[in-house]
């Protein structure tokens, strides 16, 4: 029998963390657009790897935004504990997901090939 609970927990954590970042974190360093692309909670519910994409024109702004997110992980964990009823509130670990940027780069390369 397949276990769908893990998938449901992952989706719920992804939705709630996205909402917390958008509405509750008041850090002035969060100037770039942030998108939560995935959330993976370990089976023992101790850790939640949150994959985020940061859309910014400069690398400095991207680094500053990522640093601000990492420093607010305790706040995000506390808010997550209030919103989701689990035995253990997972420790939030932010991971940078650059798959969207890589996909856009590949698309631009394909467009250049088409033009030739």
MMTF fields as JSON, N, C-alpha, C and O atoms, coordinates in Angstrom:
{
  "mmtfVersion": "1.0.0",
  "mmtfProducer": "UNKNOWN",
  "numBonds": 463,
  "numAtoms": 464,
  "numGroups": 116,
  "numChains": 1,
  "numModels": 1,
  "chainsPerModel": [1],
  "groupsPerChain": [116],
  "chainIdList": ["A"],
  "bondAtomList": [4, 2, 8, 6, 12, 10, 16, 14, 20, 18, 24, 22, 28, 26, 32, 30, 36, 34, 40, 38, 44, 42, 48, 46, 52, 50, 56, 54, 60, 58, 64, 62, 68, 66, 72, 70, 76, 74, 80, 78, 84, 82, 88, 86, 92, 90, 96, 94, 100, 98, 104, 102, 108, 106, 112, 110, 116, 114, 120, 118, 124, 122, 128, 126, 132, 130, 136, 134, 140, 138, 144, 142, 148, 146, 152, 150, 156, 154, 160, 158, 164, 162, 168, 166, 172, 170, 176, 174, 180, 178, 184, 182, 188, 186, 192, 190, 196, 194, 200, 198, 204, 202, 208, 206, 212, 210, 216, 214, 220, 218, 224, 222, 228, 226, 232, 230, 236, 234, 240, 238, 244, 242, 248, 246, 252, 250, 256, 254, 260, 258, 264, 262, 268, 266, 272, 270, 276, 274, 280, 278, 284, 282, 288, 286, 292, 290, 296, 294, 300, 298, 304, 302, 308, 306, 312, 310, 316, 314, 320, 318, 324, 322, 328, 326, 332, 330, 336, 334, 340, 338, 344, 342, 348, 346, 352, 350, 356, 354, 360, 358, 364, 362, 368, 366, 372, 370, 376, 374, 380, 378, 384, 382, 388, 386, 392, 390, 396, 394, 400, 398, 404, 402, 408, 406, 412, 410, 416, 414, 420, 418, 424, 422, 428, 426, 432, 430, 436, 434, 440, 438, 444, 442, 448, 446, 452, 450, 456, 454, 460, 458],
  "bondOrderList": [1, 1, 1, 1, 1, 1, 1, 1, 1, 1, 1, 1, 1, 1, 1, 1, 1, 1, 1, 1, 1, 1, 1, 1, 1, 1, 1, 1, 1, 1, 1, 1, 1, 1, 1, 1, 1, 1, 1, 1, 1, 1, 1, 1, 1, 1, 1, 1, 1, 1, 1, 1, 1, 1, 1, 1, 1, 1, 1, 1, 1, 1, 1, 1, 1, 1, 1, 1, 1, 1, 1, 1, 1, 1, 1, 1, 1, 1, 1, 1, 1, 1, 1, 1, 1, 1, 1, 1, 1, 1, 1, 1, 1, 1, 1, 1, 1, 1, 1, 1, 1, 1, 1, 1, 1, 1, 1, 1, 1, 1, 1, 1, 1, 1, 1],
  "groupList": [{"groupName": "UNK", "atomNameList": ["N", "CA", "C", "O"], "elementList": ["N", "C", "C", "O"], "formalChargeList": [0, 0, 0, 0], "bondAtomList": [1, 0, 2, 1, 3, 2], "bondOrderList": [1, 1, 2], "singleLetterCode": "X", "chemCompType": "L-PEPTIDE LINKING"}],
  "groupTypeList": [0, 0, 0, 0, 0, 0, 0, 0, 0, 0, 0, 0, 0, 0, 0, 0, 0, 0, 0, 0, 0, 0, 0, 0, 0, 0, 0, 0, 0, 0, 0, 0, 0, 0, 0, 0, 0, 0, 0, 0, 0, 0, 0, 0, 0, 0, 0, 0, 0, 0, 0, 0, 0, 0, 0, 0, 0, 0, 0, 0, 0, 0, 0, 0, 0, 0, 0, 0, 0, 0, 0, 0, 0, 0, 0, 0, 0, 0, 0, 0, 0, 0, 0, 0, 0, 0, 0, 0, 0, 0, 0, 0, 0, 0, 0, 0, 0, 0, 0, 0, 0, 0, 0, 0, 0, 0, 0, 0, 0, 0, 0, 0, 0, 0, 0, 0],
  "groupIdList": [1, 2, 3, 4, 5, 6, 7, 8, 9, 10, 11, 12, 13, 14, 15, 16, 17, 18, 19, 20, 21, 22, 23, 24, 25, 26, 27, 28, 29, 30, 31, 32, 33, 34, 35, 36, 37, 38, 39, 40, 41, 42, 43, 44, 45, 46, 47, 48, 49, 50, 51, 52, 53, 54, 55, 56, 57, 58, 59, 60, 61, 62, 63, 64, 65, 66, 67, 68, 69, 70, 71, 72, 73, 74, 75, 76, 77, 78, 79, 80, 81, 82, 83, 84, 85, 86, 87, 88, 89, 90, 91, 92, 93, 94, 95, 96, 97, 98, 99, 100, 101, 102, 103, 104, 105, 106, 107, 108, 109, 110, 111, 112, 113, 114, 115, 116],
  "secStructList": [7, 7, 7, 7, 2, 2, 2, 2, 2, 2, 2, 2, 2, 2, 2, 2, 2, 2, 2, 2, 2, 2, 2, 6, 7, 7, 7, 6, 6, 7, 7, 1, 3, 3, 3, 3, 3, 3, 3, 3, 3, 7, 6, 6, 1, 1, 3, 3, 3, 3, 3, 3, 3, 3, 3, 7, 1, 1, 2, 2, 2, 2, 2, 2, 2, 2, 2, 2, 2, 2, 2, 6, 2, 2, 2, 2, 2, 2, 2, 2, 2, 2, 2, 1, 7, 7, 1, 1, 7, 7, 3, 3, 3, 3, 3, 3, 7, 7, 2, 2, 2, 2, 2, 2, 2, 2, 2, 2, 2, 2, 2, 2, 2, 2, 2, 7],
  "xCoordList": [0.845, 0.0, 0.896, 1.743, 0.71, 1.567, 1.289, 0.177, 2.328, 2.22, 2.082, 3.057, 0.889, 0.638, 0.82, 0.795, 0.998, 1.109, 2.317, 2.228, 3.447, 4.649, 4.439, 4.874, 3.782, 3.493, 2.565, 2.747, 1.569, 0.637, 1.349, 1.112, 2.219, 2.966, 3.895, 3.994, 4.572, 5.46, 4.704, 5.167, 3.554, 2.772, 2.258, 2.253, 1.833, 1.338, 2.462, 2.267, 3.633, 4.782, 5.169, 5.453, 5.181, 5.511, 4.546, 4.966, 3.262, 2.247, 2.395, 2.341, 2.578, 2.663, 3.951, 3.923, 5.076, 6.338, 6.272, 6.766, 5.674, 5.509, 4.682, 5.013, 3.615, 2.77, 3.518, 3.387, 4.287, 5.055, 6.078, 6.223, 6.785, 7.783, 7.111, 7.61, 5.993, 5.306, 4.676, 4.715, 4.097, 3.28, 3.84, 3.454, 4.722, 5.108, 6.538, 6.809, 7.45, 8.838, 8.977, 8.661, 9.445, 9.555, 11.008, 11.335, 11.869, 13.285, 13.477, 13.036, 14.121, 14.312, 15.264, 15.317, 16.01, 16.915, 16.168, 16.741, 14.904, 14.122, 13.504, 12.311, 14.321, 13.847, 13.572, 12.765, 14.211, 14.032, 12.764, 12.231, 12.304, 11.136, 11.569, 12.544, 10.838, 11.175, 10.046, 8.871, 10.414, 9.439, 9.866, 11.006, 8.952, 9.228, 8.906, 7.748, 9.933, 9.724, 9.401, 8.714, 9.889, 9.624, 9.931, 10.68, 9.344, 9.629, 9.698, 8.809, 10.755, 10.927, 11.165, 12.181, 10.214, 10.31, 10.803, 10.309, 11.783, 12.299, 11.21, 10.244, 11.373, 10.35, 10.141, 9.041, 11.198, 11.04, 10.537, 10.426, 10.235, 9.677, 10.611, 10.146, 11.898, 12.855, 13.386, 13.705, 13.485, 14.069, 13.171, 12.559, 13.107, 12.378, 13.326, 13.735, 13.672, 14.488, 13.546, 12.704, 13.697, 12.851, 13.683, 14.692, 13.26, 13.974, 13.341, 12.137, 14.172, 13.657, 14.399, 15.577, 13.676, 14.272, 14.188, 13.153, 15.28, 15.332, 15.556, 16.557, 14.614, 14.706, 15.215, 14.521, 16.428, 17.067, 18.0, 18.5, 18.229, 19.133, 20.593, 21.473, 20.86, 22.248, 22.502, 21.618, 23.703, 24.101, 24.19, 23.953, 24.53, 24.621, 23.255, 23.125, 22.236, 20.883, 20.408, 19.742, 20.757, 20.383, 21.047, 20.405, 22.332, 23.055, 22.496, 22.372, 22.161, 21.588, 20.224, 19.919, 19.414, 18.094, 18.214, 17.489, 19.125, 19.311, 19.818, 19.393, 20.719, 21.226, 20.106, 20.04, 19.229, 18.1, 17.162, 16.66, 16.922, 16.06, 16.679, 15.989, 17.976, 18.634, 18.591, 18.43, 18.735, 18.711, 17.304, 17.146, 16.284, 14.912, 14.342, 13.136, 15.173, 14.661, 14.037, 13.09, 14.547, 13.945, 12.54, 11.639, 12.354, 11.023, 10.07, 8.918, 10.558, 9.722, 9.325, 8.182, 10.243, 9.939, 8.872, 7.956, 8.992, 8.014, 6.624, 5.636, 6.554, 5.272, 4.702, 3.495, 5.565, 5.131, 4.547, 3.568, 5.146, 4.635, 3.248, 2.443, 2.961, 1.627, 0.587, -0.585, 1.012, 0.071, -0.184, -1.292, 0.823, 0.69, 0.798, 1.733, -0.15, -0.184, 0.558, -0.012, 1.842, 2.664, 3.273, 3.366, 3.683, 4.319, 5.601, 5.85, 6.409, 7.644, 7.579, 7.225, 7.917, 8.031, 9.405, 10.421, 9.447, 10.742, 11.64, 11.165, 12.94, 13.918, 13.969, 14.114, 13.85, 13.775, 15.183, 15.967, 15.484, 16.774, 16.507, 15.932, 16.918, 16.7, 17.806, 18.987, 17.407, 18.335, 18.011, 16.842, 19.032, 18.843, 18.594, 19.386, 17.49, 17.115, 17.305, 16.578, 18.272, 18.567, 18.063, 18.508, 17.156, 16.683, 15.907, 15.983, 15.164, 14.406, 15.365, 15.173, 16.395, 17.382, 18.118, 18.371, 18.457, 19.144, 18.233, 18.691, 16.958, 15.998, 15.862, 15.779, 15.839, 15.761, 17.027, 16.952, 18.175, 19.432, 19.425, 19.855, 18.947, 18.866, 17.908, 18.189, 16.77, 15.827, 16.468, 16.265, 17.245, 17.895, 18.928, 19.076, 19.642, 20.595, 19.88, 20.361, 18.746, 17.981, 17.452, 17.416, 17.044, 16.577, 17.71, 17.49, 18.917, 20.068, 20.358, 20.706, 20.213, 20.444, 19.386, 19.699, 18.137, 17.053, 17.31, 17.023, 17.853, 18.079, 19.135, 19.11, 20.049, 21.13, 20.686, 21.483],
  "yCoordList": [-1.174, 0.0, 1.244, 1.398, 2.136, 3.321, 4.294, 4.373, 5.03, 5.992, 7.394, 7.95, 7.964, 9.285, 10.379, 11.561, 10.021, 11.014, 11.923, 13.134, 11.335, 12.13, 13.192, 14.332, 12.83, 13.79, 14.893, 16.054, 14.538, 15.554, 16.503, 17.71, 15.969, 16.818, 17.747, 18.932, 17.223, 18.057, 19.215, 20.355, 18.927, 19.979, 21.011, 22.208, 20.555, 21.483, 22.374, 23.574, 21.79, 22.578, 23.597, 24.753, 23.181, 24.093, 25.271, 26.42, 24.984, 26.043, 27.001, 28.218, 26.47, 27.317, 28.136, 29.31, 27.538, 28.286, 29.407, 30.508, 29.138, 30.179, 31.339, 32.504, 31.02, 32.063, 32.829, 34.049, 32.134, 32.789, 33.752, 34.877, 33.32, 34.189, 35.416, 36.533, 35.208, 36.305, 37.291, 38.496, 36.813, 37.688, 37.998, 39.009, 37.189, 37.357, 37.816, 38.434, 37.539, 37.951, 39.414, 39.784, 40.229, 41.67, 42.116, 43.233, 41.293, 41.627, 42.545, 42.199, 43.698, 44.61, 44.063, 44.601, 43.014, 42.415, 41.551, 41.153, 41.257, 40.431, 41.324, 41.626, 41.74, 42.632, 41.894, 42.359, 40.772, 40.008, 39.158, 38.906, 38.73, 37.853, 36.436, 35.908, 35.835, 34.508, 33.546, 33.859, 32.38, 31.344, 30.042, 29.602, 29.436, 28.128, 27.077, 26.907, 26.375, 25.405, 24.008, 23.244, 23.666, 22.332, 22.306, 23.137, 21.349, 21.104, 19.595, 18.862, 19.145, 17.714, 17.54, 17.98, 16.892, 16.632, 15.203, 14.281, 15.023, 13.678, 12.813, 13.33, 11.501, 10.584, 10.695, 10.448, 11.069, 11.217, 12.612, 12.918, 13.453, 14.803, 15.731, 16.684, 15.475, 16.316, 17.469, 18.531, 17.269, 18.281, 18.514, 17.586, 19.767, 20.121, 20.894, 22.009, 20.304, 20.995, 21.795, 21.231, 23.11, 24.003, 24.516, 25.192, 24.194, 24.622, 25.903, 25.958, 26.946, 28.247, 28.743, 28.449, 29.502, 30.222, 31.695, 32.19, 32.394, 33.835, 34.505, 34.252, 35.365, 36.073, 37.478, 38.303, 37.735, 39.023, 39.336, 38.434, 40.632, 41.036, 40.973, 40.798, 41.111, 41.101, 39.914, 39.474, 39.423, 38.315, 38.761, 37.965, 40.028, 40.544, 40.539, 40.165, 40.96, 40.971, 39.545, 39.285, 38.632, 37.227, 36.656, 35.954, 36.958, 36.471, 37.085, 36.401, 38.363, 39.037, 38.449, 38.243, 38.182, 37.597, 36.198, 35.848, 35.396, 34.036, 34.057, 33.245, 34.976, 35.123, 35.509, 34.999, 36.405, 36.815, 35.645, 35.485, 34.828, 33.656, 32.662, 32.127, 32.415, 31.476, 31.971, 31.175, 33.28, 33.811, 33.812, 33.861, 33.76, 33.746, 32.332, 32.175, 31.306, 29.932, 29.562, 28.777, 30.107, 29.844, 30.407, 29.762, 31.622, 32.234, 31.422, 31.197, 30.985, 30.186, 28.881, 28.443, 28.256, 27.01, 27.24, 26.431, 28.34, 28.637, 28.851, 28.313, 29.633, 29.872, 28.577, 28.343, 27.746, 26.469, 25.579, 24.869, 25.618, 24.845, 25.286, 24.468, 26.589, 27.089, 26.687, 26.498, 26.557, 26.328, 24.856, 24.49, 24.01, 22.589, 21.767, 21.935, 20.89, 20.067, 18.756, 17.786, 18.751, 17.55, 17.242, 18.118, 16.01, 15.625, 16.426, 16.907, 16.569, 17.35, 18.422, 18.139, 19.643, 20.694, 20.555, 20.618, 20.366, 20.125, 21.358, 22.492, 21.116, 22.192, 22.596, 21.745, 23.886, 24.392, 24.644, 25.383, 24.016, 24.186, 24.701, 23.989, 25.928, 26.504, 26.069, 26.099, 25.662, 25.263, 26.102, 26.3, 26.586, 27.382, 26.459, 25.557, 26.687, 25.88, 26.738, 27.708, 26.378, 27.16, 26.483, 26.832, 25.534, 24.796, 25.694, 25.498, 26.67, 27.568, 28.437, 28.625, 28.965, 29.784, 28.964, 29.45, 27.73, 26.871, 26.572, 26.538, 26.357, 26.129, 27.337, 27.193, 28.538, 29.756, 29.921, 30.369, 29.568, 29.659, 28.693, 29.053, 27.491, 26.509, 26.993, 26.845, 27.576, 28.127, 29.222, 29.278, 30.098, 31.172, 30.605, 31.112, 29.561, 28.928, 28.288, 28.372, 27.657, 27.056, 28.119, 27.901, 29.262, 30.36, 30.877, 31.19, 30.967, 31.415, 30.431, 30.836, 29.147, 28.128, 28.24, 28.083, 28.508, 28.653, 29.82, 29.736, 30.912, 32.108, 31.886, 32.553, 30.971, 30.74, 29.949, 29.677],
  "zCoordList": [0.0, 0.0, 0.0, 0.88, -0.99, -1.061, 0.073, 0.595, 0.438, 1.527, 0.936, 0.431, 0.995, 0.444, 1.486, 1.141, 2.734, 3.803, 3.599, 3.801, 3.196, 2.968, 1.905, 2.068, 0.828, -0.24, 0.217, -0.148, 1.014, 1.531, 2.471, 2.433, 3.316, 4.247, 3.469, 3.788, 2.457, 1.647, 1.004, 1.036, 0.425, -0.233, 0.769, 0.481, 1.928, 2.95, 3.471, 3.666, 3.694, 4.148, 3.077, 3.393, 1.828, 0.726, 0.683, 0.545, 0.801, 0.754, 1.929, 1.748, 3.113, 4.308, 4.337, 4.705, 3.956, 3.946, 2.913, 3.159, 1.777, 0.766, 1.309, 1.085, 2.018, 2.606, 3.701, 3.8, 4.511, 5.582, 4.984, 5.462, 3.947, 3.314, 2.71, 2.845, 2.053, 1.368, 2.341, 2.097, 3.436, 4.279, 5.657, 6.244, 6.196, 7.596, 7.839, 8.869, 6.94, 7.155, 6.744, 5.613, 7.662, 7.42, 7.303, 7.705, 6.774, 6.637, 5.42, 4.324, 5.588, 4.45, 3.385, 2.279, 3.696, 2.705, 1.697, 0.682, 1.96, 1.035, -0.036, 0.008, -0.993, -2.044, -3.346, -4.15, -3.573, -4.807, -4.723, -3.643, -5.886, -5.933, -5.547, -6.082, -4.618, -4.1, -4.432, -4.241, -4.926, -5.237, -4.566, -4.716, -3.831, -3.226, -4.282, -4.664, -4.751, -5.823, -5.31, -5.989, -4.114, -3.586, -2.093, -1.58, -1.422, -0.01, 0.181, -0.251, 0.828, 1.089, 2.581, 3.119, 3.235, 4.671, 4.849, 4.2, 5.736, 5.982, 6.615, 7.176, 6.52, 7.029, 8.525, 9.019, 9.261, 10.706, 11.099, 12.286, 10.113, 10.304, 11.08, 11.705, 11.053, 11.788, 10.944, 11.478, 9.624, 8.752, 7.543, 7.013, 7.123, 5.91, 5.006, 5.332, 3.875, 2.878, 1.989, 1.291, 2.023, 1.246, 0.079, 0.279, -1.137, -2.332, -2.844, -3.092, -3.002, -3.412, -4.646, -4.85, -5.461, -6.582, -6.266, -5.82, -6.498, -6.264, -7.61, -8.281, -8.002, -9.27, -9.001, -8.407, -9.444, -9.2, -10.359, -11.031, -10.584, -11.653, -11.231, -12.074, -9.945, -9.488, -8.56, -7.824, -8.617, -7.747, -6.292, -5.383, -6.065, -4.694, -4.022, -2.856, -4.769, -4.214, -3.939, -2.937, -4.835, -4.646, -3.393, -2.611, -3.204, -2.027, -0.748, 0.268, -0.794, 0.372, 0.728, 1.903, -0.283, -0.057, 0.526, 1.456, -0.014, 0.492, 1.93, 2.752, 2.231, 3.599, 4.56, 5.678, 4.125, 4.962, 5.222, 6.334, 4.202, 4.384, 5.358, 6.225, 5.219, 6.124, 7.564, 8.49, 7.759, 9.125, 9.713, 10.933, 8.864, 9.373, 9.465, 9.659, 9.332, 9.346, 10.692, 10.729, 11.791, 13.102, 13.202, 13.738, 12.681, 12.665, 11.796, 12.167, 10.636, 9.729, 10.406, 10.271, 11.128, 11.834, 12.901, 13.051, 13.643, 14.688, 14.082, 14.581, 13.012, 12.344, 11.769, 11.831, 11.216, 10.659, 11.748, 11.517, 12.932, 14.062, 14.489, 14.931, 14.358, 14.696, 13.652, 13.979, 12.409, 11.313, 11.013, 10.62, 11.193, 10.853, 12.124, 12.907, 12.321, 13.522, 13.269, 12.769, 13.625, 13.512, 14.868, 15.728, 15.055, 16.313, 16.535, 17.64, 15.492, 15.558, 14.483, 13.339, 14.846, 13.836, 13.195, 13.888, 11.876, 11.24, 11.246, 11.177, 11.329, 11.2, 9.731, 8.852, 9.468, 8.1, 7.567, 8.163, 6.437, 5.768, 4.358, 3.534, 4.077, 2.751, 1.802, 2.148, 0.596, -0.464, -1.7, -2.03, -2.371, -3.572, -4.757, -5.027, -5.46, -6.621, -7.867, -8.081, -8.673, -9.868, -11.136, -12.23, -11.02, -12.186, -13.146, -14.359, -12.634, -13.507, -14.313, -15.514, -13.659, -14.367, -15.422, -16.524, -15.088, -16.054, -17.243, -18.385, -16.979, -18.057, -18.964, -20.184, -18.374, -19.176, -20.02, -21.164, -19.47, -20.212, -21.4, -22.496, -21.187, -22.274, -23.351, -24.541, -22.945, -23.921, -24.759, -25.972, -24.115, -24.872, -25.841, -26.953, -25.431, -26.342, -27.531, -28.661, -27.284, -28.377, -29.332, -30.543, -28.801, -29.651, -30.536, -31.706, -29.983, -30.776, -31.906, -33.015, -31.623, -32.651, -33.743, -34.924, -33.365, -34.339, -35.285, -36.479, -34.744, -35.546, -36.621, -37.656, -36.395, -37.368, -38.539, -39.437]
}
